[in-house]
């Protein structure tokens, strides 16, 4: 699996980088849908930034592990 991951990363960049490109190219396009609700790439990016900030304030460092507790949907 690591060979595939390495190839994709070399050819296309990191997931974070690819996501940033998609946000820039299609900010209002729907990125995810859950039931009747959807989030645009811009909205999903903003939520991901808030989650990353909360994890960092909680002491999670780059490359470190963190846990997220969420209700089942």
Buried (B, 14 or more C-beta within 10 A) or exposed (E): EEEEEEEEEEEEEEEEEEBBEBBEEEEEEEBEEEEEEEBBBBBBBEEEEEEEEEBEEEEBEEEEEEEEEEEEE
